[in-house]
Amino acid sequence: MKTFLSKYLTHNFLKTILFLGVIVIIAYLLPNQDTFKYQFEKGKPWSYDLLTSSFDFPIYKDERQIQQERKVVLDSFIPFFKMDTLVLHEQYSRFLKDFHEQNDGDIRHEDILFAKFNKIYKRGIMSAEMHQKMIEGHVEKINCIAPDKVTHVMKVADIYTPKDAYQEFMSLDPVELSHYNINLYIVDNLKYDSVISELSKSELLKNISLTSGVIQSGERIIDRGEIVNDELFLILNSMKIEYDKRKVSFQRSSLVLLGELIIVTGLIILFFLYLNLFRPRIYMSINNLIFVNLIILIMVALSSLIIQFTSISYFVIPFALLPIIIRVFFDSRTALFAHIIAVSIISLMVDNPFQFLLIQIAIGMTAVSSLKDMTQRSQLAQTALIILVTHFLVYLALELVSEGEFRRIYWQPLLYFSISSGFLLFAYLLIYIFEKTFGLVSSLTLLELTNVNSDLMMQFAEKAPGTFQHTLQVSNLATEAAKKIGANSLLVRTGALYHDIGKMKHPEFFIENQFGSSNPLNDMDFEVAAKTIIGHVYDGVEIAKKEHLPNQIIHFITTHHGLSKAKYFYNSFILENPSVTPDESLYTYPGPLPDTKETAILMMADAVEARARSLKEYTVETINDCVEDMINSQIADGQFKEAPISFRDVETVKAIFKEKISNMYHTRIAYPEVKDNKIERR
């Protein structure tokens, strides 16, 4: 009792953690509501409804325009130079000193010479390299900063280079100055001030306006079908930039977060309630719960990433993969319900939720309808094509309703739908991955297992031909019955084909393989004979595991006799030993009891087909009695007490068995033959 209680509590704890985890992850994946959700291109029509601004924002200039304005500013920029006035006195003093050391007399016209020094240095001397740089940069003026911090503008053409200054000196009195290297006293006194120049340049660039206007809150921006011209492109791009800025600083308000949590929690609660009420086998399995919720999370996460971090349309996402994959492993109703839950959550992220929901719900219905009965692998490719056509039709219909004109239809989404439908072909790979990861069995795998030309089936037919024929008949009976009561007919068919493979090990012990030879069981004790017959269940499990058959198929092997007895030997023992109480465990199959509609159907079909083979004549009465007695005795033994099958289902199954057995064992007419001119009937 404690162990059961512990498992129960652990199971419910894990389901609670899964439930809360799914809600938290989805809430985290939902993008910030203050997000720009639109994709647009210059020269293309606007494919969304009327867009108005919900806040004031500036119209940002494009990069090319800003660069042009920067170029204008830089071209008109006047650099700053510092003038060193002390250089004049320093160089003139050096000149006088050198002159007096070499000559005894005074300099003729010293005042004129000083005036020349003064004129040249006051106009300024700039290094030849810097002067050339100014000329090449088309700089015509400079800002000259005097020692008193007073700035005045100078023309570059008026400034001396060392060469120009030398020529100016020599024009004074070249004969008298020819004895001196006047170049020694010509030093540039205009120095480029990089600090002030760069600061001034930065200030000018900062003054360049990055915007060219303002859009007011509530102002109309663009409507569906309008062409995104240069002006509208700048406005839309500015709106996107502003959204991105607000996204960085904006945190979802508590009310927004609360609303999202309420919606997400409500949808996930509905999904868990559906599984609990209508699909208890999925709900009671943590493995299955994780799988179906993981598929939903993958779709939500993929949508969130595409919408938040790319400019790709979310229509390229193959949303139909969700119902396809779940349908392959479970049933149509669960697949469609999970799909509706997923797209309802994703609709909180998209820009046009009404259109998105209509399209995706139609796609989900199409997917599960086209895969109602999986009979071949090509159905997935056919489903992808049908989904593509549905995409086109629903989208075009919605466009016609909203636009009212054929020429205003936005055609680009049709390309996205084509890509999305192409991605559906990856379902083959995903189904294989999920099958191996979660230990599930898909319809595709069941289809492969029903191939009677497989190596295992060929060995079965060769080693135990009678049993093989029996399994084929049981498979046909069970399949038809499953279709009538809404069970998984493909699963029943597959389970029926493998339920007796254990008889391959010792086929000679089973009457259908003896073909008139003596029965070796007659030479055994009743207990040993019963053990031998019951052993085909253990042998079947051993062979199935060796051949790596899915657990779901092995389950048919273990349950097709349930907890019934090998009655022939059990009853024979009692008749021969009326005073001895037999050990019932030696005559009872190991079970377990059938716990699904499918396993219950197989038990009935197996027993009825075996009993029908023993009938001496096949009439409506004998077949009816055979079916009724066999199934009623199984019900009386409690073989179906754990199976979710109703009395109405049982009656339907009986009717199917009676009809099918009558067809299999109907009386054939005698064909007339001509012999010695006499007609005989055979």
C-alpha positions in Angstrom: 0.0 0.0 0.0 2.8 2.4 0.9 4.6 1.6 -2.4 1.4 2.3 -4.4 0.8 5.5 -2.5 4.4 6.6 -3.1 4.2 5.9 -6.8 0.9 7.8 -7.0 2.3 10.8 -5.2 5.5 10.8 -7.3 3.4 10.5 -10.5 1.2 13.4 -9.6 4.2 15.5 -8.5 5.9 15.0 -11.8 2.7 15.9 -13.7 2.4 19.1 -11.6 6.0 20.0 -12.3 5.5 19.4 -16.0 2.3 21.5 -16.0 4.0 24.4 -14.3 7.1 24.1 -16.3 5.2 24.3 -19.6 3.5 27.5 -18.4 6.7 29.1 -17.3 8.6 28.3 -20.5 5.8 29.5 -22.7 5.4 32.8 -20.7 9.2 33.3 -21.1 9.1 32.6 -24.8 6.3 35.1 -25.5 7.9 38.2 -27.0 7.7 41.6 -25.5 4.4 43.1 -26.5 6.2 46.4 -27.4 7.8 44.8 -30.4 7.7 45.8 -34.1 6.1 42.7 -35.8 6.0 43.8 -39.4 8.2 42.9 -42.4 8.5 45.4 -45.2 10.6 46.2 -48.3 11.1 49.3 -50.3 9.1 49.3 -53.5 6.8 46.5 -52.2 3.2 46.8 -51.2 2.2 46.9 -47.5 0.7 43.5 -46.7 -0.9 44.4 -43.3 -3.9 46.3 -42.2 -3.9 50.1 -41.6 -1.0 51.1 -39.4 -1.2 54.1 -37.1 1.4 55.2 -34.6 0.6 54.4 -30.9 3.2 56.9 -29.7 5.3 60.0 -30.8 8.5 59.1 -32.6 11.1 61.0 -34.7 11.7 60.2 -38.4 15.3 59.1 -38.6 17.4 60.0 -41.6 18.9 57.1 -43.5 22.6 56.4 -43.3 23.4 57.8 -46.7 21.8 61.1 -45.9 23.6 61.4 -42.6 26.9 60.6 -44.3 26.4 63.3 -46.9 25.7 65.8 -44.1 28.8 64.7 -42.3 30.8 65.2 -45.5 29.5 68.7 -45.9 30.4 69.5 -42.3 33.9 68.0 -42.6 34.6 69.8 -45.9 33.7 73.2 -44.4 35.6 72.5 -41.2 38.3 75.1 -40.4 41.2 73.4 -38.4 42.9 75.1 -35.4 46.6 76.1 -35.2 48.5 77.7 -32.4 50.8 80.6 -33.2 54.0 80.8 -31.1 54.9 84.5 -30.9 58.1 83.9 -29.0 59.8 82.3 -32.0 60.2 85.7 -33.6 62.4 87.1 -30.8 64.2 83.9 -30.3 65.3 83.6 -33.9 66.0 87.3 -34.3 68.2 87.3 -31.2 70.1 84.3 -32.5 70.7 86.0 -35.8 72.1 89.2 -34.1 74.3 87.2 -31.9 75.8 85.2 -34.8 76.2 88.4 -36.8 78.1 90.2 -34.1 80.4 87.3 -33.5 81.4 87.2 -37.1 81.5 91.0 -37.8 82.8 94.0 -35.8 80.4 96.5 -37.3 76.7 97.0 -37.0 74.1 95.6 -39.4 73.0 98.1 -41.9 69.4 98.9 -41.8 68.8 96.8 -38.7 65.3 98.2 -38.3 64.4 97.1 -41.8 65.7 93.6 -41.1 63.7 93.4 -37.9 60.6 94.6 -39.7 61.1 91.8 -42.2 61.5 89.2 -39.4 58.4 90.6 -37.7 56.3 90.6 -40.9 57.2 87.0 -41.7 56.6 85.5 -38.3 53.4 87.5 -37.7 51.9 86.2 -40.9 53.0 82.8 -39.8 55.3 80.0 -41.0 53.8 76.5 -41.5 55.8 73.4 -42.2 55.9 72.4 -45.9 54.3 69.0 -45.1 51.4 70.6 -43.2 51.0 73.3 -45.9 50.8 70.6 -48.6 48.3 68.7 -46.5 46.1 71.8 -46.3 46.3 72.3 -50.0 45.4 68.7 -50.8 42.5 68.8 -48.4 41.2 71.9 -50.1 41.5 73.8 -46.7 41.5 77.5 -47.6 41.4 78.9 -44.0 42.6 78.1 -40.6 41.7 79.2 -37.1 44.8 80.8 -35.6 44.9 80.8 -31.8 47.1 83.5 -30.3 48.8 83.2 -26.9 46.1 85.4 -25.4 43.6 82.7 -26.6 42.1 85.1 -29.1 41.3 83.3 -32.3 41.3 84.8 -35.8 40.9 83.3 -39.2 43.8 83.2 -41.6 43.9 82.3 -45.3 46.2 79.4 -46.0 47.4 81.2 -49.2 48.8 84.0 -47.0 50.8 81.7 -44.7 54.5 81.2 -45.4 56.2 77.9 -45.9 59.9 77.9 -44.9 60.8 78.2 -48.6 58.5 81.2 -49.0 59.9 82.8 -45.9 63.5 82.4 -47.2 62.6 84.0 -50.5 61.0 86.9 -48.7 64.2 87.4 -46.6 66.4 87.3 -49.7 64.4 89.9 -51.4 65.6 92.4 -48.7 69.3 92.6 -49.5 70.6 89.3 -50.9 74.2 90.6 -51.1 74.5 91.4 -47.4 72.6 88.3 -46.3 74.4 86.0 -48.6 77.1 85.4 -46.1 74.6 83.8 -43.7 72.4 80.7 -43.9 69.2 82.4 -43.2 67.4 79.1 -43.2 68.8 78.5 -39.7 66.5 81.3 -38.5 63.4 80.2 -40.2 61.3 78.1 -38.0 57.6 77.3 -38.4 55.5 79.0 -35.7 52.1 77.7 -36.6 51.5 74.3 -35.0 48.3 72.1 -35.6 46.3 71.8 -32.4 44.8 68.3 -32.8 43.0 68.4 -29.4 41.0 71.6 -30.1 40.5 70.7 -33.7 39.0 67.2 -32.9 36.8 68.7 -30.1 35.5 71.3 -32.5 34.9 68.7 -35.2 33.0 66.5 -32.8 30.8 69.3 -31.7 30.0 70.2 -35.3 29.1 66.5 -36.1 27.0 66.3 -32.9 25.0 69.2 -34.2 23.9 67.2 -37.2 20.3 66.3 -36.7 19.6 62.5 -37.1 15.9 63.2 -37.6 13.9 65.0 -40.2 10.5 65.3 -38.6 8.2 63.7 -36.0 5.2 61.3 -36.3 2.5 62.1 -33.8 0.7 59.5 -31.7 -2.4 58.3 -33.7 -1.1 59.6 -37.0 -1.9 57.4 -40.0 1.2 55.8 -41.5 0.3 53.3 -44.2 -2.6 51.1 -45.2 -2.8 47.7 -46.9 -1.7 47.7 -50.6 0.2 51.0 -50.5 3.7 50.9 -52.0 6.5 51.4 -49.5 8.2 54.4 -51.1 11.4 56.1 -49.8 9.5 58.4 -47.4 7.3 55.6 -46.0 10.4 53.4 -45.7 12.1 56.0 -43.6 9.0 56.3 -41.4 8.6 52.6 -41.0 12.2 52.0 -40.3 12.2 54.9 -37.8 9.2 53.2 -36.1 11.1 49.9 -35.9 14.2 51.7 -34.4 12.0 53.3 -31.8 10.4 50.0 -31.0 13.8 48.4 -30.5 14.9 51.2 -28.2 11.8 50.9 -26.2 12.2 47.1 -26.1 15.6 47.5 -24.4 14.3 49.8 -21.7 10.7 48.6 -21.5 9.7 45.8 -19.2 6.4 44.2 -19.5 4.0 45.7 -17.0 2.6 43.4 -14.3 -0.9 43.7 -15.9 0.4 42.6 -19.3 2.3 39.7 -17.8 -0.8 38.7 -15.7 -3.0 38.7 -18.8 -0.5 36.5 -20.7 -0.2 34.1 -17.8 -4.0 33.8 -17.5 -4.4 33.0 -21.2 -1.5 30.5 -21.3 -2.5 28.9 -18.0 -6.1 28.5 -19.2 -5.1 26.9 -22.5 -2.7 24.5 -20.8 -5.3 23.6 -18.2 -7.8 22.8 -21.0 -5.2 20.6 -22.7 -4.4 18.6 -19.5 -8.1 18.3 -18.7 -8.8 16.9 -22.2 -6.1 14.3 -21.8 -7.3 13.4 -18.3 -11.0 13.1 -19.3 -10.7 11.7 -22.8 -7.2 10.2 -23.2 -6.3 8.7 -19.8 -3.7 6.4 -21.4 -1.7 9.5 -22.5 -2.4 11.4 -19.2 -1.3 8.5 -17.0 2.0 8.1 -18.9 4.6 10.7 -17.9 6.5 9.7 -21.1 3.5 10.5 -23.3 2.7 13.7 -21.4 6.3 15.0 -21.9 6.2 14.1 -25.6 2.9 15.9 -26.5 3.9 19.0 -24.4 7.4 19.0 -25.9 5.9 19.2 -29.4 3.8 22.2 -28.4 6.8 23.9 -26.8 9.0 23.3 -29.9 6.4 25.0 -32.1 6.0 27.9 -29.6 9.8 28.3 -29.3 10.4 28.2 -33.0 7.7 30.8 -33.6 9.1 33.1 -30.8 12.6 32.9 -32.3 11.5 33.6 -35.9 9.3 36.6 -34.8 11.8 38.2 -32.4 15.1 37.7 -34.0 14.6 37.4 -37.7 12.8 39.3 -40.5 11.5 36.0 -41.9 7.8 35.6 -42.1 6.4 33.2 -39.5 4.3 31.6 -42.3 7.5 29.6 -43.3 7.1 27.6 -40.0 5.6 24.2 -40.7 2.9 24.4 -38.0 1.1 21.3 -39.5 4.0 19.2 -38.3 2.4 19.2 -34.8 -0.9 17.6 -35.7 0.9 15.2 -38.2 3.4 13.9 -35.7 0.9 13.6 -32.8 -1.6 11.9 -35.2 1.0 9.4 -36.3 1.6 8.3 -32.7 -1.9 8.8 -31.1 -5.2 9.8 -32.6 -6.8 12.6 -34.7 -8.7 14.3 -31.9 -5.7 14.6 -29.7 -3.6 15.9 -32.6 -6.2 18.6 -33.5 -6.7 19.6 -29.9 -3.0 20.0 -29.3 -2.7 22.0 -32.6 -5.4 24.4 -31.6 -3.8 25.0 -28.2 -0.4 25.6 -29.8 -1.6 28.0 -32.5 -3.8 29.9 -29.9 -0.7 30.6 -27.8 1.3 31.5 -30.9 -1.5 33.9 -32.0 -0.4 36.1 -29.0 2.8 36.8 -30.9 1.8 37.5 -34.5 0.6 40.7 -36.1 -2.6 39.4 -37.5 -4.0 36.8 -35.1 -7.4 36.5 -36.7 -6.0 35.6 -40.1 -3.3 33.3 -38.5 -5.9 31.4 -36.4 -8.2 30.8 -39.3 -5.5 29.5 -41.6 -3.8 27.3 -39.0 -7.0 25.7 -37.7 -8.0 24.9 -41.3 -4.5 23.4 -41.8 -4.8 21.3 -38.6 -8.2 19.9 -39.7 -6.8 19.1 -43.1 -3.8 17.4 -41.6 -5.7 15.1 -39.3 -8.4 14.4 -41.9 -5.9 13.3 -44.6 -4.2 11.0 -42.1 -7.3 9.4 -40.7 -6.2 5.9 -41.9 -2.5 5.5 -42.4 -2.1 2.7 -44.9 1.1 3.8 -46.7 4.1 6.1 -46.3 3.2 8.1 -49.4 0.3 9.6 -47.5 2.6 12.0 -45.7 3.7 13.5 -49.1 0.0 13.6 -50.2 -0.9 15.3 -47.0 1.8 18.0 -47.6 0.4 18.7 -51.0 -3.2 18.9 -49.6 -2.0 21.2 -46.9 -0.3 23.5 -49.5 -3.6 23.7 -51.5 -5.5 24.5 -48.3 -3.0 27.2 -47.4 -3.5 28.8 -50.8 -7.3 28.6 -50.8 -7.9 29.9 -47.2 -5.4 32.7 -47.6 -6.7 33.9 -50.9 -10.3 33.7 -49.6 -9.3 35.9 -46.6 -7.5 38.3 -48.9 -10.5 38.7 -51.1 -12.8 39.2 -48.1 -10.5 41.9 -46.7 -9.4 43.6 -49.9 -12.4 43.2 -52.2 -10.1 43.5 -55.3 -8.1 40.8 -56.9 -5.2 43.2 -57.8 -4.7 44.2 -54.2 -3.9 40.6 -53.0 -0.5 40.3 -51.5 1.1 37.2 -53.2 4.3 36.8 -51.3 2.8 34.6 -48.5 2.1 31.9 -51.1 5.9 31.4 -51.4 6.1 31.1 -47.6 3.3 28.5 -47.6 5.1 26.5 -50.3 8.3 26.5 -48.2 6.3 25.5 -45.1 4.6 22.6 -46.9 8.0 21.5 -48.2 9.3 21.3 -44.6 6.5 18.8 -43.8 8.5 16.1 -45.6 11.0 16.3 -42.6 8.2 14.6 -40.7 9.7 11.2 -41.6 13.0 12.1 -39.8 11.2 13.6 -36.8 8.9 10.7 -36.4 11.9 8.3 -36.3 13.7 10.5 -33.8 10.7 10.8 -31.5 9.9 7.1 -31.9 13.4 6.1 -30.6 13.6 8.8 -28.0 10.2 8.2 -26.3 9.8 4.5 -27.1 6.6 5.2 -29.1 5.3 3.3 -32.1 4.1 5.2 -35.1 1.6 4.2 -37.8 4.5 4.1 -40.2 6.3 1.5 -38.1 3.1 -0.5 -37.8 2.8 -0.4 -41.6 6.3 -1.8 -41.9 5.5 -4.6 -39.4 2.4 -5.6 -41.3 4.5 -6.6 -44.3 3.9 -10.4 -44.5 7.0 -10.6 -46.8 9.4 -9.6 -44.1 12.0 -12.1 -43.0 10.3 -12.8 -39.7 6.9 -13.4 -41.3 8.4 -15.6 -44.0 10.1 -17.7 -41.2 6.8 -17.8 -39.4 4.9 -19.1 -42.5 7.6 -21.7 -43.2 7.9 -23.1 -39.6 4.3 -22.9 -38.5 2.1 -22.6 -41.6 -1.1 -23.5 -39.9 -0.5 -21.0 -37.1 0.4 -18.4 -39.8 -2.9 -18.9 -41.6 -4.6 -18.6 -38.2 -3.0 -15.3 -37.5 -4.0 -14.0 -40.9 -7.6 -14.9 -40.2 -7.5 -13.4 -36.7 -5.9 -10.2 -38.2 -8.7 -9.8 -40.7 -11.4 -10.4 -38.0 -9.8 -8.0 -35.5 -9.2 -5.3 -38.1 -12.8 -5.2 -39.2 -14.1 -5.2 -35.6 -11.7 -2.4 -34.6 -12.9 -0.2 -37.5 -16.5 -0.6 -36.4 -16.0 0.4 -32.8 -13.4 3.2 -33.4 -10.3 1.3 -32.2 -6.9 1.5 -33.8 -7.4 -0.9 -36.6 -3.7 -0.7 -37.8 -2.4 -1.5 -34.3 -4.8 -4.5 -33.9 -3.9 -5.8 -37.3 -0.2 -5.6 -36.4 -0.6 -7.2 -33.0 -2.7 -10.0 -34.5 0.0 -10.9 -37.0 2.6 -11.3 -34.2 0.5 -12.6 -31.3 1.3 -16.3 -31.9 4.9 -16.1 -33.1 5.9 -18.0 -30.0 4.6 -21.1 -31.7 7.5 -21.0 -34.2 9.7 -22.5 -31.5 7.7 -25.7 -31.2 5.1 -25.7 -34.0 4.5 -29.5 -33.7 2.7 -29.1 -30.4 -0.1 -27.1 -31.9 -2.9 -28.9 -33.7 -3.1 -26.4 -36.6 0.4 -27.5 -37.6 0.1 -31.2 -37.3 -1.8 -32.0 -40.5 -3.2 -35.4 -39.4 -0.1 -36.6 -37.6 -0.1 -37.8 -34.0 -0.3 -35.1 -31.3 2.8 -35.3 -29.0 0.9 -33.6 -26.3 -1.1 -36.8 -25.8 2.0 -38.5 -24.5 2.5 -35.9 -21.7 1.0 -35.3 -18.4 -1.8 -32.8 -18.4 0.3 -30.3 -16.4 3.3 -30.7 -18.7 1.1 -30.4 -21.7 -0.5 -27.2 -20.3 2.9 -25.8 -19.5 4.0 -26.5 -23.1 1.0 -24.8 -24.6 1.2 -21.8 -22.3 4.9 -21.6 -23.1 4.2 -20.1 -26.5 3.5 -16.8 -24.8 6.9 -16.7 -23.2 8.5 -17.9 -26.4 6.7 -15.2 -28.3 8.0 -12.5 -26.0 11.5 -13.9 -26.3 11.3 -13.8 -30.2 9.7 -10.4 -30.2 12.5 -8.9 -28.1 15.1 -10.6 -30.2 13.6 -9.0 -33.3 13.3 -5.6 -31.5 9.5 -5.5 -31.9 7.9 -2.5 -30.1 6.6 -2.9 -26.6 3.1 -2.2 -27.8 3.2 -5.3 -30.0 4.8 -7.4 -27.3 1.8 -6.3 -25.1 -0.5 -8.2 -27.6 1.5 -11.3 -27.2 1.2 -11.3 -23.4 -2.5 -10.4 -23.2 -4.1 -12.4 -26.0 -4.9 -15.2 -23.6 -5.2 -12.9 -20.5 -5.5 -14.9 -17.3 -7.5 -17.7 -19.0 -6.8 -21.4 -18.5 -5.6 -24.1 -20.9 -9.1 -25.6 -20.5 -8.6 -28.7 -22.6 -5.9 -30.1 -20.2 -7.5 -28.5 -17.1 -10.9 -30.1 -17.8 -9.2 -33.4 -18.8 -7.3 -33.5 -15.5 -10.5 -33.0 -13.5 -12.4 -35.7 -15.5 -9.6 -38.2 -14.9 -9.0 -37.1 -11.3 -12.4 -36.1 -9.8 -11.2 -36.4 -6.3 -8.0 -34.3 -6.8 -8.0 -30.5 -6.7 -5.8 -29.3 -9.5 -3.2 -26.5 -9.1 -4.8 -23.8 -11.2 -1.6 -21.8 -11.5 -0.2 -24.6 -13.7 -3.0 -24.3 -16.2 -3.3 -20.5 -16.2 -1.8 -18.1 -18.7 0.6 -15.5 -17.2 -1.4 -12.5 -18.4 -1.8 -9.6 -17.9 -5.5 -9.0 -18.8 -6.3 -6.9 -21.9 -6.3 -3.3 -20.9 -7.2 -1.6 -24.2 -9.9 -2.0 -26.8 -7.4 -3.3 -29.2 -6.0 -6.1 -27.0 -9.6 -7.0 -26.0 -10.6 -7.3 -29.6 -7.6 -9.5 -30.4 -8.4 -11.9 -27.5 -12.0 -12.3 -28.8 -10.9 -12.7 -32.4 -8.2 -15.3 -31.5 -10.6 -17.4 -29.4 -13.5 -17.2 -31.9 -11.3 -18.1 -34.9 -9.8 -21.1 -33.1 -13.3 -22.3 -32.0 -14.7 -21.8 -35.5 -12.1 -24.1 -36.9 -13.4 -26.9 -34.7 -17.0 -26.7 -35.9 -18.3 -29.8 -37.7 -20.7 -27.8 -39.9 -21.0 -24.2 -40.7 -24.5 -22.8 -40.5 -25.9 -19.5 -39.3 -26.9 -21.2 -36.0 -23.6 -22.9 -35.3 -21.6 -19.8 -36.1 -23.8 -17.6 -34.0 -23.6 -20.1 -31.1 -19.8 -20.3 -31.5 -19.3 -16.6 -31.3 -21.8 -16.0 -28.5 -20.5 -18.9 -26.3 -16.8 -18.0 -26.7 -17.1 -14.3 -26.0 -19.7 -14.6 -23.3 -17.4 -17.2 -21.5 -14.5 -14.7 -21.7 -16.7 -12.0 -20.2 -17.9 -14.4 -17.4 -14.2 -15.2 -16.6 -13.6 -11.4 -16.1 -11.0 -11.3 -19.0 -12.2 -7.8 -20.1 -12.7 -6.1 -16.7 -9.7 -3.9 -17.2 -10.4 -3.1 -20.9 -12.3 0.2 -21.7 -14.8 -1.6 -23.9 -18.6 -1.3 -23.6 -21.3 -3.9 -24.0 -22.4 -2.1 -27.1 -18.8 -2.5 -28.5 -18.9 -6.2 -27.6 -22.2 -6.7 -29.4 -20.8 -4.9 -32.5 -17.7 -7.1 -32.4 -19.9 -10.2 -32.2 -21.9 -9.1 -35.2 -18.7 -8.5 -37.2 -17.3 -11.9 -36.3 -20.5 -13.7 -37.2 -20.6 -12.1 -40.6 -16.9 -12.6 -41.4 -16.8 -16.2 -40.2 -19.9 -17.0 -42.3 -18.1 -15.5 -45.3 -14.9 -17.5 -44.6 -16.6 -20.8 -44.1 -19.6 -20.5 -46.4 -21.0 -23.6 -48.2 -19.7 -23.8 -51.8 -21.9 -25.1 -54.7 -21.0 -28.4 -56.4 -19.6 -27.8 -60.0 -21.1 -30.2 -62.6 -18.6 -32.4 -64.5 -19.1 -34.4 -67.7 -18.0 -38.0 -67.4 -18.9 -40.8 -69.8 -21.6 -38.6 -71.2 -23.1 -38.4 -67.7 -23.2 -35.2 -65.6 -21.9 -35.6 -62.0 -21.8 -32.8 -59.4 -18.7 -32.1 -57.3 
